[in-house]
Amino acid sequence: MATDSHLRFALAVHAALGAEGGNSCFSPYSVASALTLAARAARGRTREELVALLGDLDEQTALLREAARLAEEARGGEPPELAVANTLWADDRLPLKDSFKAELAGWPGAAIASAPFHDEPEAARALINDDVGRTTRGLIPRLLPPGSIDEDVAAVLVNALYLKAAWRLPFREANTSDAPFHAPSGTRDVPTMWLSESVGYAHADGWQAVRLVAAGGLQTLVLLPDGDLAEAEAALDQAALTSLLDGIRFKPVELALPKVSLDLPSSLTGVLRGLGVRTMFTDEADLGGLSPDPRLTVSEVLHQAVLRVDEQGFEGAAATAVTMRLTSMIIDEPVAVTVDRPFLLLVRHAGTGALYFLARVVEP
């Protein structure tokens, strides 16, 4: 199933990103979109390494496209606000293959734009950042930091995502109050929301899962380990997560959930190397599907994710940039779920299983 490979990819990147512990947050949807497009441009070993991480490209592509389409369709109540952009920013000196232009055209929010990387790299950087800022409603105003673009850059492949949805069963703001949260740095009081409703719930294999439904077929899943988060995460593979999610049933739940506000930039270059995607960062890279210029190689993959969860719903934004340069150029009683220690948070599309966000909350 396409969902299986998508989950395997998401968990692999999550584990590598959060290897040092602490808060982490990224968008599997955004990163998979950018890397799948890069894989479509790749040939030989460059492509093979990306496919080994992403899974079947046709299945991944179909899932990503379908998730963007379906999430825009309201299913009663207020629809979610969704914006997706997939943009290839290219210097005019770089010839582009018509086959890649056609491939990109089939993706949501597709565009090819000119950027003066060689003549005015800072102006090019500003163009891309401004465009990402517009797509993400200002939540990510500076994806590309100073110094990330120079005159050797020939193209930047960017995915940007914005998502905002309201809960079907909102939390009452009047019920929000400070409650203790047991973080590695010590116990402290954090703003905590309270909900007593029948919601999706499961308890299996050392995890409690609570599913909160939002508009447009979207849902947030709170995954609370019975014990230490790091130990539980180590055993949470695709099969275990799928089994946990498949076991969710409606039950009365009394939920205490901290409000969440995360804003985390990440360089994925080292993460991807560690996961076996190495050739595209070397002189042996083959991106012949994008351009006939044999000197094209990937220099860096940058990502940033913002995720906010409050009484009304959730809001998230993410952006991924692949920078390419030319070398040398059943219980009736309510279940009490008190999220008072580190936990995982997933935002996904129910119909396709696409993960828009995957976060570890250690210090809310």
C-alpha positions in Angstrom: 0.0 0.0 0.0 1.1 3.5 -0.7 0.3 4.4 2.9 2.7 1.8 4.2 5.7 3.3 2.3 4.6 6.8 3.2 4.5 5.8 6.9 7.9 4.0 6.7 9.4 7.1 5.1 7.9 9.4 7.7 9.1 7.3 10.7 12.6 7.0 9.2 13.0 10.7 8.8 11.4 11.4 12.2 13.8 9.0 13.9 16.9 10.6 12.2 15.7 14.2 12.9 15.0 13.6 16.5 18.0 11.4 17.3 19.3 13.9 19.9 16.0 14.1 21.7 14.0 17.3 22.4 11.2 18.8 20.3 11.1 17.9 16.6 8.6 18.6 13.9 8.5 18.2 10.2 6.1 17.6 7.4 6.3 14.2 5.7 4.0 15.5 3.1 6.2 18.5 2.2 9.5 16.6 2.3 8.1 13.6 0.3 6.7 16.0 -2.3 10.1 17.7 -2.8 12.1 14.5 -2.8 9.6 12.7 -5.1 9.9 15.5 -7.6 13.7 15.3 -7.3 13.5 11.5 -7.8 11.5 12.1 -11.0 14.4 14.2 -12.2 17.1 11.6 -11.1 18.6 8.8 -13.0 20.7 5.7 -12.1 22.0 5.4 -8.6 20.8 8.9 -7.7 17.2 7.7 -8.4 17.7 4.3 -6.8 18.7 5.8 -3.4 15.7 8.1 -3.4 13.3 5.3 -4.3 14.8 3.1 -1.5 13.8 5.8 1.0 10.5 6.9 -0.6 9.1 3.7 -2.0 7.4 3.3 -5.3 7.3 6.8 -6.9 4.0 6.3 -8.7 2.3 5.3 -5.5 3.9 8.1 -3.5 2.9 10.6 -6.2 -0.7 9.4 -6.3 -1.0 9.7 -2.5 0.5 13.2 -2.4 -1.7 14.5 -5.2 -4.9 12.9 -3.8 -4.3 14.2 -0.3 -4.0 17.8 -1.6 -7.2 17.4 -3.7 -9.4 15.7 -1.1 -8.4 18.0 1.8 -9.8 20.9 -0.2 -13.2 19.4 -0.3 -15.4 20.4 2.6 -17.2 17.5 4.3 -19.8 19.4 6.2 -19.1 22.5 8.4 -16.3 24.8 7.6 -13.7 23.5 5.1 -10.0 23.5 6.0 -7.8 26.1 4.5 -5.2 24.4 2.4 -2.5 25.8 0.2 0.1 23.8 -1.6 2.8 25.0 -4.0 5.4 23.0 -5.9 7.7 25.5 -7.6 10.9 25.0 -9.7 12.9 28.2 -9.5 15.5 28.1 -12.3 18.2 30.4 -13.6 17.7 31.3 -17.2 21.0 29.8 -18.1 19.8 26.3 -17.1 18.0 24.3 -19.9 15.0 22.4 -18.7 13.6 19.2 -20.2 10.1 19.3 -21.4 9.4 15.9 -19.8 10.1 17.3 -16.3 8.0 20.4 -17.1 5.1 18.0 -17.9 5.7 16.0 -14.8 5.6 19.0 -12.6 2.5 20.4 -14.2 0.5 17.5 -12.8 1.3 18.4 -9.2 -0.8 20.7 -7.0 0.2 24.4 -7.1 2.8 23.7 -9.9 4.9 26.5 -11.3 8.2 27.2 -13.0 9.7 30.5 -12.2 12.8 32.4 -13.2 15.3 33.5 -10.5 18.6 35.4 -11.1 20.8 33.1 -9.2 24.0 33.9 -11.1 23.6 37.6 -11.4 21.7 38.5 -8.2 21.7 35.6 -5.7 20.4 37.6 -2.8 17.5 38.9 -5.0 16.8 35.3 -6.0 16.8 34.2 -2.3 14.3 37.0 -1.5 12.0 36.0 -4.4 11.8 32.4 -3.1 11.4 33.4 0.5 8.6 35.9 -0.4 6.8 33.2 -2.3 7.0 30.7 0.5 5.9 33.4 2.9 2.8 34.0 0.8 1.9 30.3 0.6 2.4 29.7 4.3 0.4 32.8 5.3 3.5 34.4 6.8 4.3 31.5 9.1 7.6 30.8 7.2 9.0 34.1 6.0 12.6 33.0 5.6 13.0 29.4 4.5 16.4 30.2 2.9 18.8 31.8 5.4 21.5 34.3 4.4 24.3 32.6 2.6 22.2 29.7 1.4 22.1 31.0 -2.2 25.2 31.9 -4.2 26.0 32.5 -7.9 26.7 28.7 -8.4 23.1 27.8 -7.7 21.2 27.0 -10.8 17.8 25.8 -9.5 15.8 25.4 -6.3 12.9 22.9 -6.1 10.4 24.1 -3.4 7.4 22.6 -1.8 5.4 24.8 0.5 2.3 23.9 2.5 -0.2 25.7 4.7 -3.0 23.9 6.5 -5.6 25.2 8.9 -8.7 23.3 10.2 -11.2 23.6 13.0 -12.0 20.7 15.4 -15.4 19.0 15.0 -15.5 19.0 18.8 -13.6 22.2 19.9 -12.2 22.5 23.4 -13.8 25.2 25.6 -11.3 28.0 26.1 -12.8 28.6 29.6 -11.6 25.1 30.6 -7.9 25.7 29.7 -5.7 26.1 32.7 -2.1 25.4 33.8 -1.3 21.8 34.6 2.0 20.0 35.3 4.0 18.5 32.4 6.8 16.2 33.2 9.6 17.1 30.7 13.2 15.9 30.8 14.2 19.3 32.0 11.9 19.0 35.0 8.2 19.4 35.8 6.6 22.7 35.0 3.1 24.0 34.5 1.9 24.5 30.9 -1.4 25.7 29.4 -3.5 22.6 29.1 -6.8 22.1 27.3 -9.6 19.8 28.6 -12.2 17.8 26.6 -14.8 15.3 27.8 -16.4 13.7 24.7 -16.7 10.5 22.7 -13.6 10.5 20.4 -11.4 7.9 18.7 -9.3 6.0 21.2 -7.1 2.9 21.4 -4.6 1.5 23.9 -2.3 -1.2 22.6 1.4 -2.2 22.6 2.4 0.5 25.2 0.6 3.4 23.5 -2.6 5.4 24.1 -3.9 7.0 20.9 -6.6 9.7 20.8 -8.0 10.8 17.5 -9.4 14.3 17.2 -11.4 14.9 14.0 -11.2 18.2 12.1 -12.8 19.6 8.9 -12.1 18.2 5.5 -11.3 14.7 6.4 -8.4 15.8 8.5 -7.5 14.5 11.9 -4.9 14.9 14.7 -3.6 11.9 16.5 -2.1 12.2 20.0 0.2 9.2 20.7 1.0 9.0 24.4 3.4 6.2 25.5 2.8 4.3 28.7 6.4 4.8 29.7 9.5 6.6 28.3 8.9 8.1 24.9 12.4 7.3 23.6 12.0 3.6 24.4 8.5 3.4 22.9 9.6 5.3 19.8 12.3 2.8 19.1 9.7 0.0 18.7 7.2 2.1 16.7 7.6 0.9 13.1 5.2 1.2 10.3 3.4 -2.1 11.1 3.0 -1.2 14.8 1.7 2.3 14.0 -0.7 1.0 11.4 -2.0 -1.6 13.9 -2.5 1.1 16.6 -4.3 3.4 14.3 -6.5 0.6 12.9 -7.6 -0.2 16.4 -9.0 3.2 17.2 -12.7 3.1 18.2 -15.1 5.7 19.6 -15.1 5.9 23.4 -15.9 8.5 26.1 -12.6 10.2 26.8 -11.5 12.8 29.3 -8.6 14.4 27.6 -6.0 16.8 29.0 -3.8 18.1 26.2 -1.2 20.8 26.3 -1.4 23.6 23.8 1.3 23.2 21.2 3.4 25.8 19.4 6.4 24.6 17.4 8.6 26.4 14.9 11.6 24.3 13.9 14.0 24.8 10.9 16.0 21.7 9.9 18.8 20.9 7.5 17.9 17.5 6.0 21.1 17.1 4.1 22.8 15.1 6.9 19.6 13.3 7.7 19.2 12.1 4.1 22.8 11.0 3.8 22.4 9.0 7.0 19.3 7.3 5.4 21.2 6.3 2.3 20.5 9.2 0.0 24.1 10.2 -0.8 24.8 10.2 -4.5 22.7 13.3 -5.4 24.9 15.4 -3.1 28.1 14.4 -5.0 29.7 15.0 -8.4 28.3 11.6 -9.4 24.7 13.0 -9.2 22.6 12.3 -12.3 19.6 14.8 -12.5 19.3 14.3 -16.2 15.5 14.1 -16.1 15.4 17.8 -15.1 18.2 19.3 -17.3 20.6 18.0 -19.9 23.4 19.8 -18.1 25.5 17.0 -16.6 27.0 19.2 -13.9 23.8 19.6 -11.9 24.0 18.3 -8.3 22.1 18.9 -5.1 24.0 20.9 -2.5 21.4 21.1 0.3 17.9 20.2 1.4 16.4 22.7 3.9 13.1 22.3 5.7 11.0 24.3 8.2 7.8 23.3 9.9 5.4 25.3 12.1 2.6 23.6 14.0 0.1 25.2 16.4 -2.6 23.3 18.3 -5.2 25.2 20.4 -8.8 25.0 21.5 -10.3 25.8 18.1 -8.2 23.5 15.9 -4.7 23.4 14.4 -2.6 25.5 12.0 0.5 24.3 10.3 2.9 25.4 7.6 5.9 23.7 6.1 8.4 24.2 3.3 11.1 22.2 1.8 13.8 23.4 -0.6 16.1 21.2 -2.7 19.0 23.5 -3.8 20.8 22.4 -7.0 24.0 23.9 -8.2 26.4 23.4 -11.1 29.6 21.9 -10.0 32.5 23.9 -11.0 29.5 25.8 -11.5 -15.5 -0.6 24.5 -15.4 0.8 28.0 -18.5 2.7 29.1 -16.7 4.7 31.7 -14.7 7.6 30.3 -11.0 6.9 29.6 -8.8 9.5 31.3 -5.9 10.5 29.0 -3.7 13.0 30.7 -0.9 14.1 28.4 1.5 15.3 31.1 4.7 13.9 29.6 6.5 13.8 26.2 4.2 12.6 23.4 3.9 12.4 19.6 1.5 14.3 17.5 0.4 13.4 14.0 -1.7 15.5 11.6 -3.0 13.4 8.7 -5.6 13.1 6.0 -8.0 10.3 6.9 -8.8 9.2 3.3 -5.3 8.7 2.1 -3.3 8.4 5.2 -0.9 11.2 4.1 0.9 12.7 7.0 1.0 16.5 6.9 2.9 16.8 10.2 4.7 14.5 12.6 5.9 16.1 15.8 7.6 15.0 19.0 6.6 17.3 21.9 9.0 17.1 24.8 8.9 20.7 26.0 5.5 22.2 25.1 
